Structure formats: structure tokens, C-alpha cells
Amino acid sequence: MDEGSVPIQAQDLNGDPIEIGSYVIYINTGTAGQVIEIKQDEGTTWALLDTTGLYYNVLALVTTDEGAIKVKKERETGKIDIADLADQQTTATVADVGQVTGGG
């Protein structure tokens, strides 16, 4: 980021702020990761995730905590800590994905 430039203000699907270092989940596929860059292009705000190296439209992301990312990575590798999994079982915010997926 250039000196003197204003940080990009980004919000997830629920209106929660997304910043570099935020943990997020891409609602269409369940991809999870930490935001390492935020950019704007032609009126759309994008977040780069460390786990995939891909940019995601912030309106298709939902912020979460580091524990959720840890549990997801453990599931993918087959190393699940039952205590972490139990901690992850909380009331989740329901999002209307029809708004961002274009599905019918």
C-alpha cells in the first residue's frame, strides 16, 4: 500500500468489516482462509485468501474466527481435534446466498 493512501473499507455479506488478517469463509464452496490483501477493481472489492491464492468478492464472504479455519484444515487433513470441533458448534448467522450466487 502506498504511503498516505486510504485503506479500503470492505464488508462481508452480513455487513461485518473485513480487514487484512481477517478469517473468512467463501459461502459458495466453504473455502476458508485468512485475508492477505484487499483490492478494488471496477467498483468491486476483492479479498485475497492465503489458502488458495485466489481473490474472492467480499460480498460472497462471511467473517469467522481462527478456530473455524483450524477445524476446516484439520478436517481436510484427517486430523480432527474433537474439543475444537465442539467449540466450533455455535449458532451461525444464516445468509441468503441467492443474492450473490444468482441461483434459482
N, C-alpha and C positions, 0 to 999 in steps of 0.2 A: 504494500500500500504506500502511496506517495505521502511525503510529509505534508501536513496541512489538509489532507483530504478528509472528507467526512465519511465515517463508517457507514456501510449500507445497513439500513434498517430492514430486517427480514422477520416475517411471522409465519408460523406453521398454519396448517389447516384450521386449527382451533383458535388462532389469534395469539398464541404464545410466542414470545420472542425466540429467534434462532440467532445464535452468535457463533463465531469460531470457537470450537471446543464443546459445543452442544452435542448431546447424543440424540439421534433421531431414528425413526423408522419410516421407511417408504411404504405407504399403505397399500400400494398395488401388488407388491411381491413379498413384503415382510423384510426386505433388506434393511439391515440396521448398521449404524456406524457413527463415527464422530465427524462433525463438520470441520474441515480443514481450510476451506476457502468459501467465500460468498462473493458472487458477482451478479451484475445486472446486464442484460442484453436485450435490446428492443422491448423494453418495458416488462420483462420477466426477470424475477430474481431466482438465482440458481445456487445450490449448495453442493460443494464437492465433498464426497464421503471418503474417508480413509480406507474403508474395507473394499471398495470396488474401483476407486479411481475415476468414478463417473459423477457427472453433475445431475442433480435432481431438482425439479421445480419445487420451490419451498411450499407451495400450496398442496403438494402431494406428500408432505412430510408431517410427522407428528413427533413432538419432542418427548423424550423419555429420560430415564436415568441410566447411569453407567451399569447398574446391576442388570438391567434388561439386556444390554448389549453382551455382557459377560455370559448370561444364561443362554442367549442365542448362539454365541460362538461355541459354548460347551455342547449344546445340542448338535451342532454341525460336526463337531469332532468326536462325539460319542462320550464325552466326559461331563456328565451332569452331576452337579452338587445338589442333592435333594433339599438342603437348607436354603440355598439360593433360589431354587425353583419355588419353594413355599413362600419366600419373601416376595417373589415376583407376582404372586396371585393376589392382585389388588383390583379394586374397581377401576375399570378402564373407561376412558371417555369414548363415547360412540360417535363416529364421524360418518357423514353422508358421503360416501365415495362416489356416488352418481354424479356429483358436481364436478369432479376432476377427471373421471375416467371416461365419461361420455357413453357409458354402458346403458343399456335399456332395461 
